[in-house]
Amino acid sequence: MLTGSDPSSRRCHTCLIRITGPLLTHSIKQAPDEVYGQDPALRAELARRGLGYVLAIPRRHLITTAIGPRPATGLAARLPARAWQRISAGPGAKGPRWYDWALIEVTGDPAVTEGTGPHWLLIRRRISNGEYAFYRAHAPHPVPLAQLVKAAGSRWRIEDGFAAGKELTALDEHQVRSWTSWHRWTILALLAHAFLAVLAATQPGSSQPPGDQLIPLTCHEIRRLFTGLCPQPPAPATQLHWSRWRRRHQYTARACHYRRRALAPTLQSVAGVIVRLRL
């Protein structure tokens, strides 16, 4: 677990501030995992910079109230039925992600000593089984519950991006033989993923014929179209050139392996002699 005194945690929240600081002023955009929600240094730094956040916290996390510190799960159990509102956390693979939400304004956050604005405990309740999820929320000024819910529903965006990059553009299929090769592969895979995402986001809204019931083009469908409609086999000379290049490098690699295996018995004999001399 990462805490405020953990060097890894300090590096993580420093990167978050550096990356998102210019973009998040007076907005609610931060929605990381529970590890970061428990980091008081991260919450204090975001508030000091005037940045709003929604940070996931565990159910046993203590919340400061007028009657003293209370665990988040205890506060949720005290809420009446009228405190809950059913709001979608955003579109999912099977439709809107509906949950029941409640918002409790708390007296403050002991970790936050600078900055102004209200502090809340945001509670999400699953409709099917009543399971709770908790978030610490803060903003420099009052914001509606729907905006906090939208931020909480975006916490998996980075994980979804990595998963899509692995599936669409083979982000995780590099051989990691060196930093340079890994860096080049990763950059190219991310660029290819960005290309697909931009095409999917900027497609014309009325491109389909009248009467056709079609969903918009997705990144996966665009990649399938490129794969199927744009095969351009290289010229024979090019194919022969790359065949010679591959076989030349394979010959060099095999020769190096054979040479190393041939030297192995000799090196073992020399090592044995040195050990006997030392004894």
TIKOLVEX-64969 format. One record per residue (C-alpha): residue in three letters; chain; x, y, z. Coordinates in nm, 4 decimals, decimal comma. Example, Ala and Ser with C-alpha at 12.3 -4.5 7.8 and 13.67 -1.06 7.14 Angstrom:
! TIKOLVEX-64969
+------+-----+----------+----------+----------+
: type : mol :        u :        v :        w :
+------+-----+----------+----------+----------+
:  ALA :   A :   1,2300 :  -0,4500 :   0,7800 :
:  SER :   A :   1,3670 :  -0,1060 :   0,7140 :
+------+-----+----------+----------+----------+
//
This chain:
! TIKOLVEX-64969
+------+-----+----------+----------+----------+
: type : mol :        u :        v :        w :
+------+-----+----------+----------+----------+
:  MET :   A :   0,0000 :   0,0000 :   0,0000 :
:  LEU :   A :   0,1243 :   0,3465 :  -0,0850 :
:  THR :   A :   0,1144 :   0,6148 :   0,1811 :
:  GLY :   A :   0,2158 :   0,9770 :   0,1949 :
:  SER :   A :   0,5608 :   0,8810 :   0,3289 :
:  ASP :   A :   0,6221 :   0,6201 :   0,0594 :
:  PRO :   A :   0,8670 :   0,7408 :  -0,2102 :
:  SER :   A :   0,6594 :   0,5653 :  -0,4782 :
:  SER :   A :   0,3497 :   0,7543 :  -0,3654 :
:  ARG :   A :   0,5360 :   1,0841 :  -0,3679 :
:  ARG :   A :   0,6561 :   1,0188 :  -0,7217 :
:  CYS :   A :   0,3041 :   0,9219 :  -0,8333 :
:  HIS :   A :   0,1295 :   1,2307 :  -0,6990 :
:  THR :   A :   0,4123 :   1,4539 :  -0,8267 :
:  CYS :   A :   0,3567 :   1,3137 :  -1,1764 :
:  LEU :   A :  -0,0207 :   1,3651 :  -1,1444 :
:  ILE :   A :   0,0283 :   1,7295 :  -1,0483 :
:  ARG :   A :   0,2810 :   1,7983 :  -1,3226 :
:  ILE :   A :   0,0707 :   1,6374 :  -1,5936 :
:  THR :   A :  -0,2744 :   1,7594 :  -1,4973 :
:  GLY :   A :  -0,2052 :   2,0890 :  -1,3230 :
:  PRO :   A :  -0,2341 :   2,3136 :  -1,6327 :
:  LEU :   A :  -0,5530 :   2,1328 :  -1,7418 :
:  LEU :   A :  -0,7583 :   2,0901 :  -1,4262 :
:  THR :   A :  -0,7828 :   2,4336 :  -1,2683 :
:  HIS :   A :  -1,1304 :   2,4901 :  -1,1190 :
:  SER :   A :  -1,2558 :   2,1553 :  -1,2466 :
:  ILE :   A :  -1,3321 :   1,8114 :  -1,1127 :
:  LYS :   A :  -1,1152 :   1,5697 :  -1,3055 :
:  GLN :   A :  -0,9036 :   1,3632 :  -1,0650 :
:  ALA :   A :  -1,0462 :   1,0162 :  -0,9988 :
:  PRO :   A :  -0,7597 :   0,7756 :  -0,9189 :
:  ASP :   A :  -0,7705 :   0,4494 :  -0,7242 :
:  GLU :   A :  -0,8034 :   0,4002 :  -0,3460 :
:  VAL :   A :  -0,4257 :   0,4045 :  -0,3037 :
:  TYR :   A :  -0,4159 :   0,7717 :  -0,3966 :
:  GLY :   A :  -0,7327 :   0,8594 :  -0,2059 :
:  GLN :   A :  -0,5569 :   0,7600 :   0,1165 :
:  ASP :   A :  -0,2554 :   0,9810 :   0,0415 :
:  PRO :   A :  -0,2954 :   1,3001 :   0,2472 :
:  ALA :   A :  -0,0068 :   1,4697 :   0,0682 :
:  LEU :   A :  -0,1793 :   1,4309 :  -0,2680 :
:  ARG :   A :  -0,5093 :   1,5709 :  -0,1380 :
:  ALA :   A :  -0,3321 :   1,8636 :   0,0282 :
:  GLU :   A :  -0,1330 :   1,9496 :  -0,2839 :
:  LEU :   A :  -0,4372 :   1,9384 :  -0,5124 :
:  ALA :   A :  -0,6338 :   2,1640 :  -0,2772 :
:  ARG :   A :  -0,3403 :   2,4026 :  -0,2413 :
:  ARG :   A :  -0,3290 :   2,4426 :  -0,6184 :
:  GLY :   A :  -0,7031 :   2,5067 :  -0,6356 :
:  LEU :   A :  -0,7790 :   2,1803 :  -0,8160 :
:  GLY :   A :  -1,0946 :   1,9787 :  -0,7592 :
:  TYR :   A :  -1,0732 :   1,6038 :  -0,7159 :
:  VAL :   A :  -1,2741 :   1,2879 :  -0,6603 :
:  LEU :   A :  -1,0521 :   1,0239 :  -0,4958 :
:  ALA :   A :  -1,1655 :   0,6696 :  -0,4166 :
:  ILE :   A :  -1,1182 :   0,5630 :  -0,0532 :
:  PRO :   A :  -1,1734 :   0,2342 :   0,1355 :
:  ARG :   A :  -1,4854 :   0,1754 :   0,3395 :
:  ARG :   A :  -1,2960 :   0,2016 :   0,6707 :
:  HIS :   A :  -1,1490 :   0,5411 :   0,5855 :
:  LEU :   A :  -1,2209 :   0,7917 :   0,8646 :
:  ILE :   A :  -1,4187 :   1,1018 :   0,7729 :
:  THR :   A :  -1,4186 :   1,4112 :   0,9960 :
:  THR :   A :  -1,7721 :   1,5137 :   1,0935 :
:  ALA :   A :  -1,9305 :   1,7422 :   1,3515 :
:  ILE :   A :  -1,9622 :   1,4425 :   1,5878 :
:  GLY :   A :  -1,6016 :   1,3348 :   1,5364 :
:  PRO :   A :  -1,4226 :   1,0950 :   1,2982 :
:  ARG :   A :  -1,6463 :   0,8235 :   1,1597 :
:  PRO :   A :  -1,5778 :   0,5420 :   0,9073 :
:  ALA :   A :  -1,7282 :   0,6024 :   0,5644 :
:  THR :   A :  -1,9369 :   0,2851 :   0,5792 :
:  GLY :   A :  -2,0953 :   0,3983 :   0,9093 :
:  LEU :   A :  -2,2033 :   0,7294 :   0,7572 :
:  ALA :   A :  -2,3597 :   0,5526 :   0,4590 :
:  ALA :   A :  -2,5677 :   0,3290 :   0,6852 :
:  ARG :   A :  -2,7213 :   0,6354 :   0,8575 :
:  LEU :   A :  -2,8541 :   0,7936 :   0,5383 :
:  PRO :   A :  -3,2320 :   0,8013 :   0,4827 :
:  ALA :   A :  -3,3878 :   0,6834 :   0,1572 :
:  ARG :   A :  -3,4501 :   1,0399 :   0,0363 :
:  ALA :   A :  -3,0728 :   1,1108 :   0,0397 :
:  TRP :   A :  -3,0089 :   0,8821 :  -0,2590 :
:  GLN :   A :  -3,0342 :   0,9848 :  -0,6254 :
:  ARG :   A :  -3,0141 :   0,7476 :  -0,9207 :
:  ILE :   A :  -2,7645 :   0,8855 :  -1,1720 :
:  SER :   A :  -2,5720 :   0,7239 :  -1,4566 :
:  ALA :   A :  -2,1940 :   0,7173 :  -1,4150 :
:  GLY :   A :  -2,1552 :   0,7208 :  -1,7933 :
:  PRO :   A :  -2,2074 :   0,4837 :  -2,0854 :
:  GLY :   A :  -2,0806 :   0,1298 :  -2,0503 :
:  ALA :   A :  -2,0501 :  -0,1682 :  -2,2813 :
:  LYS :   A :  -2,4093 :  -0,2714 :  -2,2033 :
:  GLY :   A :  -2,5679 :   0,0713 :  -2,1625 :
:  PRO :   A :  -2,5717 :   0,3467 :  -1,8990 :
:  ARG :   A :  -2,4057 :   0,2558 :  -1,5689 :
:  TRP :   A :  -2,6833 :   0,3368 :  -1,3227 :
:  TYR :   A :  -2,6071 :   0,3643 :  -0,9517 :
:  ASP :   A :  -2,7599 :   0,5270 :  -0,6466 :
:  TRP :   A :  -2,5523 :   0,8207 :  -0,5228 :
:  ALA :   A :  -2,5482 :   1,0226 :  -0,2027 :
:  LEU :   A :  -2,3424 :   1,3263 :  -0,1069 :
:  ILE :   A :  -2,2478 :   1,4258 :   0,2475 :
:  GLU :   A :  -2,0792 :   1,7611 :   0,3094 :
:  VAL :   A :  -1,8142 :   1,7095 :   0,5776 :
:  THR :   A :  -1,6449 :   1,9605 :   0,8050 :
:  GLY :   A :  -1,3148 :   1,9330 :   0,6241 :
:  ASP :   A :  -1,0095 :   1,7214 :   0,5591 :
:  PRO :   A :  -0,7376 :   1,7186 :   0,8301 :
:  ALA :   A :  -0,4739 :   1,6822 :   0,5591 :
:  VAL :   A :  -0,5833 :   1,9982 :   0,3743 :
:  THR :   A :  -0,4525 :   2,3125 :   0,5419 :
:  GLU :   A :  -0,4525 :   2,5423 :   0,2379 :
:  GLY :   A :  -0,7116 :   2,6228 :  -0,0242 :
:  THR :   A :  -1,0788 :   2,6990 :  -0,0001 :
:  GLY :   A :  -1,3967 :   2,5225 :  -0,0978 :
:  PRO :   A :  -1,6271 :   2,2518 :   0,0357 :
:  HIS :   A :  -1,5350 :   1,8892 :   0,1094 :
:  TRP :   A :  -1,7710 :   1,5964 :   0,0550 :
:  LEU :   A :  -1,8031 :   1,2258 :   0,1032 :
:  LEU :   A :  -1,9465 :   1,0845 :  -0,2205 :
:  ILE :   A :  -2,1125 :   0,7435 :  -0,1826 :
:  ARG :   A :  -2,2045 :   0,5066 :  -0,4641 :
:  ARG :   A :  -2,4481 :   0,2200 :  -0,4040 :
:  ARG :   A :  -2,4912 :  -0,0662 :  -0,6484 :
:  ILE :   A :  -2,8580 :  -0,1161 :  -0,7373 :
:  SER :   A :  -2,8414 :  -0,4959 :  -0,7597 :
:  ASN :   A :  -2,6812 :  -0,5818 :  -0,4252 :
:  GLY :   A :  -2,6389 :  -0,2561 :  -0,2323 :
:  GLU :   A :  -2,2572 :  -0,2674 :  -0,2387 :
:  TYR :   A :  -2,0962 :   0,0650 :  -0,1469 :
:  ALA :   A :  -1,8038 :   0,2574 :  -0,2948 :
:  PHE :   A :  -1,6695 :   0,5749 :  -0,1351 :
:  TYR :   A :  -1,4921 :   0,8865 :  -0,2628 :
:  ARG :   A :  -1,3404 :   1,1944 :  -0,1039 :
:  ALA :   A :  -1,4416 :   1,4962 :  -0,3108 :
:  HIS :   A :  -1,3342 :   1,8592 :  -0,3025 :
:  ALA :   A :  -1,3778 :   2,1631 :  -0,5250 :
:  PRO :   A :  -1,2764 :   2,5292 :  -0,4955 :
:  HIS :   A :  -1,6468 :   2,6167 :  -0,5266 :
:  PRO :   A :  -1,9797 :   2,4303 :  -0,4986 :
:  VAL :   A :  -2,0533 :   2,1916 :  -0,7874 :
:  PRO :   A :  -2,3611 :   1,9779 :  -0,8634 :
:  LEU :   A :  -2,3758 :   1,6111 :  -0,7727 :
:  ALA :   A :  -2,3898 :   1,5126 :  -1,1409 :
:  GLN :   A :  -2,0463 :   1,6625 :  -1,2018 :
:  LEU :   A :  -1,8946 :   1,4678 :  -0,9135 :
:  VAL :   A :  -2,0595 :   1,1488 :  -1,0425 :
:  LYS :   A :  -1,9163 :   1,2081 :  -1,3883 :
:  ALA :   A :  -1,5668 :   1,2410 :  -1,2426 :
:  ALA :   A :  -1,6092 :   0,9266 :  -1,0319 :
:  GLY :   A :  -1,7263 :   0,7322 :  -1,3368 :
:  SER :   A :  -1,4124 :   0,8206 :  -1,5322 :
:  ARG :   A :  -1,1629 :   0,6580 :  -1,2914 :
:  TRP :   A :  -1,1034 :   0,3550 :  -1,5198 :
:  ARG :   A :  -1,0296 :   0,5601 :  -1,8315 :
:  ILE :   A :  -0,6523 :   0,5047 :  -1,8176 :
:  GLU :   A :  -0,6902 :   0,1292 :  -1,7604 :
:  ASP :   A :  -0,9361 :   0,1089 :  -2,0511 :
:  GLY :   A :  -0,6887 :   0,2978 :  -2,2699 :
:  PHE :   A :  -0,4064 :   0,0552 :  -2,1919 :
:  ALA :   A :  -0,6314 :  -0,2453 :  -2,2482 :
:  ALA :   A :  -0,7466 :  -0,1076 :  -2,5849 :
:  GLY :   A :  -0,3867 :  -0,0302 :  -2,6849 :
:  LYS :   A :  -0,2855 :  -0,3899 :  -2,6125 :
:  GLU :   A :  -0,5773 :  -0,5291 :  -2,8111 :
:  LEU :   A :  -0,5789 :  -0,2855 :  -3,1036 :
:  THR :   A :  -0,2137 :  -0,1976 :  -3,1637 :
:  ALA :   A :  -0,0140 :  -0,4661 :  -2,9793 :
:  LEU :   A :   0,1137 :  -0,2266 :  -2,7147 :
:  ASP :   A :   0,2400 :  -0,5141 :  -2,4971 :
:  GLU :   A :   0,3979 :  -0,7298 :  -2,7694 :
:  HIS :   A :   0,7443 :  -0,5725 :  -2,7794 :
:  GLN :   A :   1,0437 :  -0,7955 :  -2,7026 :
:  VAL :   A :   1,2037 :  -0,5570 :  -2,4465 :
:  ARG :   A :   1,5564 :  -0,6284 :  -2,5640 :
:  SER :   A :   1,6670 :  -0,2717 :  -2,4944 :
:  TRP :   A :   1,5284 :   0,0642 :  -2,3836 :
:  THR :   A :   1,5539 :   0,2053 :  -2,7366 :
:  SER :   A :   1,3543 :  -0,0740 :  -2,8993 :
:  TRP :   A :   1,0909 :  -0,0679 :  -2,6241 :
:  HIS :   A :   1,0583 :   0,3113 :  -2,6497 :
:  ARG :   A :   1,0178 :   0,3046 :  -3,0278 :
:  TRP :   A :   0,7614 :   0,0246 :  -3,0178 :
:  THR :   A :   0,5571 :   0,1936 :  -2,7460 :
:  ILE :   A :   0,5530 :   0,5302 :  -2,9236 :
:  LEU :   A :   0,4436 :   0,3735 :  -3,2517 :
:  ALA :   A :   0,1717 :   0,1669 :  -3,0811 :
:  LEU :   A :   0,0362 :   0,4712 :  -2,8964 :
:  LEU :   A :   0,0393 :   0,6782 :  -3,2159 :
:  ALA :   A :  -0,1520 :   0,4050 :  -3,3999 :
:  HIS :   A :  -0,4053 :   0,3895 :  -3,1163 :
:  ALA :   A :  -0,4428 :   0,7684 :  -3,1183 :
:  PHE :   A :  -0,4965 :   0,7581 :  -3,4954 :
:  LEU :   A :  -0,7808 :   0,5064 :  -3,4569 :
:  ALA :   A :  -0,9346 :   0,7020 :  -3,1680 :
:  VAL :   A :  -0,9319 :   1,0311 :  -3,3614 :
:  LEU :   A :  -1,0921 :   0,8666 :  -3,6645 :
:  ALA :   A :  -1,3654 :   0,7163 :  -3,4449 :
:  ALA :   A :  -1,4296 :   1,0463 :  -3,2654 :
:  THR :   A :  -1,4397 :   1,2674 :  -3,5761 :
:  GLN :   A :  -1,6492 :   1,0553 :  -3,8104 :
:  PRO :   A :  -1,9440 :   1,2397 :  -3,9691 :
:  GLY :   A :  -2,2700 :   1,1963 :  -3,7840 :
:  SER :   A :  -2,4803 :   1,1391 :  -4,0976 :
:  SER :   A :  -2,2497 :   0,9083 :  -4,2929 :
:  GLN :   A :  -2,4833 :   0,6063 :  -4,2951 :
:  PRO :   A :  -2,7601 :   0,5672 :  -4,5545 :
:  PRO :   A :  -3,1181 :   0,6473 :  -4,4468 :
:  GLY :   A :  -3,2922 :   0,3535 :  -4,2853 :
:  ASP :   A :  -2,9745 :   0,1712 :  -4,1776 :
:  GLN :   A :  -2,9645 :   0,1013 :  -3,8027 :
:  LEU :   A :  -2,5903 :   0,1092 :  -3,7361 :
:  ILE :   A :  -2,3789 :   0,2069 :  -3,4396 :
:  PRO :   A :  -2,0976 :   0,4561 :  -3,5122 :
:  LEU :   A :  -1,7663 :   0,3186 :  -3,6291 :
:  THR :   A :  -1,5567 :   0,1994 :  -3,3359 :
:  CYS :   A :  -1,1782 :   0,1748 :  -3,3125 :
:  HIS :   A :  -1,2011 :  -0,2023 :  -3,3534 :
:  GLU :   A :  -1,4167 :  -0,1734 :  -3,6662 :
:  ILE :   A :  -1,1877 :   0,0902 :  -3,8197 :
:  ARG :   A :  -0,8870 :  -0,1362 :  -3,7647 :
:  ARG :   A :  -1,0718 :  -0,4268 :  -3,9294 :
:  LEU :   A :  -1,1521 :  -0,2069 :  -4,2302 :
:  PHE :   A :  -0,7908 :  -0,0975 :  -4,2645 :
:  THR :   A :  -0,6709 :  -0,4574 :  -4,2380 :
:  GLY :   A :  -0,9194 :  -0,5843 :  -4,4934 :
:  LEU :   A :  -0,9336 :  -0,2972 :  -4,7435 :
:  CYS :   A :  -0,5741 :  -0,1765 :  -4,7522 :
:  PRO :   A :  -0,3518 :  -0,4816 :  -4,8079 :
:  GLN :   A :  -0,0652 :  -0,3644 :  -5,0282 :
:  PRO :   A :   0,1796 :  -0,6508 :  -5,0833 :
:  PRO :   A :   0,5340 :  -0,5206 :  -5,1298 :
:  ALA :   A :   0,7152 :  -0,5552 :  -5,4594 :
:  PRO :   A :   0,9113 :  -0,8799 :  -5,5153 :
:  ALA :   A :   1,2440 :  -0,6963 :  -5,4917 :
:  THR :   A :   1,1486 :  -0,5544 :  -5,1533 :
:  GLN :   A :   1,0389 :  -0,8928 :  -5,0213 :
:  LEU :   A :   1,3656 :  -1,0529 :  -5,1370 :
:  HIS :   A :   1,5665 :  -0,7700 :  -4,9778 :
:  TRP :   A :   1,4018 :  -0,8209 :  -4,6375 :
:  SER :   A :   1,4387 :  -1,1982 :  -4,6712 :
:  ARG :   A :   1,8162 :  -1,1577 :  -4,7196 :
:  TRP :   A :   1,8313 :  -0,9084 :  -4,4318 :
:  ARG :   A :   1,6535 :  -1,1457 :  -4,1943 :
:  ARG :   A :   1,8619 :  -1,4499 :  -4,2948 :
:  ARG :   A :   2,1866 :  -1,2501 :  -4,2661 :
:  HIS :   A :   2,1037 :  -1,1468 :  -3,9101 :
:  GLN :   A :   1,9860 :  -1,4971 :  -3,8244 :
:  TYR :   A :   2,3184 :  -1,6355 :  -3,9528 :
:  THR :   A :   2,5114 :  -1,3884 :  -3,7371 :
:  ALA :   A :   2,3041 :  -1,4768 :  -3,4296 :
:  ARG :   A :   2,3512 :  -1,8509 :  -3,4871 :
:  ALA :   A :   2,7259 :  -1,8117 :  -3,5333 :
:  CYS :   A :   2,7508 :  -1,6167 :  -3,2081 :
:  HIS :   A :   2,5527 :  -1,8832 :  -3,0221 :
:  TYR :   A :   2,7709 :  -2,1626 :  -3,1637 :
:  ARG :   A :   3,0888 :  -1,9734 :  -3,0762 :
:  ARG :   A :   2,9738 :  -1,9167 :  -2,7190 :
:  ARG :   A :   2,8779 :  -2,2831 :  -2,6771 :
:  ALA :   A :   3,2163 :  -2,3892 :  -2,8162 :
:  LEU :   A :   3,3974 :  -2,1698 :  -2,5638 :
:  ALA :   A :   3,1917 :  -2,2887 :  -2,2681 :
:  PRO :   A :   3,3893 :  -2,6140 :  -2,1968 :
:  THR :   A :   3,7226 :  -2,4292 :  -2,2245 :
:  LEU :   A :   3,6081 :  -2,1572 :  -1,9852 :
:  GLN :   A :   3,4849 :  -2,4205 :  -1,7375 :
:  SER :   A :   3,8228 :  -2,5975 :  -1,7503 :
:  VAL :   A :   4,0111 :  -2,2731 :  -1,6889 :
:  ALA :   A :   3,7799 :  -2,1890 :  -1,3993 :
:  GLY :   A :   3,8441 :  -2,5341 :  -1,2473 :
:  VAL :   A :   4,2203 :  -2,4889 :  -1,2698 :
:  ILE :   A :   4,1998 :  -2,1470 :  -1,1020 :
:  VAL :   A :   3,9901 :  -2,2922 :  -0,8174 :
:  ARG :   A :   4,2383 :  -2,5782 :  -0,7608 :
:  LEU :   A :   4,5323 :  -2,3376 :  -0,7577 :
:  ARG :   A :   4,3613 :  -2,1231 :  -0,4964 :
:  LEU :   A :   4,2970 :  -2,4276 :  -0,2796 :
+------+-----+----------+----------+----------+
//
